[in-house]
Amino acid sequence: MSNTVSIIRSIMDIMRKDTGVDGDAQRISQMVWMLFMKIFANKEQECKNTVKDYESPIPKRFRWQNWAADAEGLTGDALQFARYLAIFAG
């Protein structure tokens, strides 16, 4: 448990340096969203391996592997759109 707490604290410390994020509540929601996207990407990989003709409901540019690889990442309206898209897609 303490390892998990230290990992979360490290992530939060990094996120505190990010401008435009107000307060820990907003940082926590963003961290949860990123974890969701990573878990979803892993599940999609499983589906690609097991489900014939599987197609992701998330447009290519908003998928974890593409978004996380971009040093700038998704921000602003693009990030908000990706959130809504994932909610409505599944």
Sequence and secondary structure as in RCSB ss.txt:
>XXXX:A:sequence
MSNTVSIIRSIMDIMRKDTGVDGDAQRISQMVWMLFMKIFANKEQECKNTVKDYESPIPKRFRWQNWAADAEGLT
GDALQFARYLAIFAG
>XXXX:A:secstr
 HHHHHHHHHHHHHHHTSTT  HHHHHHHHHHHHHHHHHHHHHHHHHHHHSTT   SS GGGSHHHHTTSSS   
HHHHHHHHHHHHHH 
